[in-house]
Amino acid sequence: FKLRHDARLCEHLGQLGRLPEAKAAEAAAALRCVASRVEAGRSLSQNAGKRTVTWPKVCELDAVDAKALQTGLWGQLKAIAAPYPQERFNTWSPSSKREPVRQGVDWGKAEAAYAAEGIVVIDGLFSPEALAELWDFAREATCFSTV
């Protein structure tokens, strides 16, 4: 899953201009090739009614796949992709006067629910603009090393 995620991330970063498009396409293709080979070679087992899937570790891959991971920028995106644009971080700084939390949240009710249950769900907490930016950050940031 991580290989396919990173392939999509490389393509997306190329479209955004945060990676050269040709390098992004090459990296995505290499990651998808490794993913296909790894998926084909995984082992399935059944033990006491539980089905398990065993995936190889990176250190267990052959030289061809190890080279393809390098081509695919495996573990390198944080260092080489242009960072998440600072101006987009600054959009939500206190000095911007933009409020990411939607107006109209009944905080008294939320606090009472939390005190009574130990958990609370606040639907529609973020403004649509803040939610869109959070979604973009999750899709574009290279800081997530596991999915």
Secondary structure as GFF3:
##gff-version 3
##sequence-region A 1 147
A	DSSP	alpha_helix	2	16	.	.	.	ID=ss1
A	DSSP	alpha_helix	21	41	.	.	.	ID=ss2
A	DSSP	beta_strand	43	47	.	.	.	ID=ss3
A	DSSP	beta_strand	50	54	.	.	.	ID=ss4
A	DSSP	three_ten_helix	58	60	.	.	.	ID=ss5
A	DSSP	alpha_helix	63	71	.	.	.	ID=ss6
A	DSSP	alpha_helix	77	80	.	.	.	ID=ss7
A	DSSP	alpha_helix	86	90	.	.	.	ID=ss8
A	DSSP	three_ten_helix	94	96	.	.	.	ID=ss9
A	DSSP	alpha_helix	107	117	.	.	.	ID=ss10
A	DSSP	alpha_helix	128	140	.	.	.	ID=ss11
###
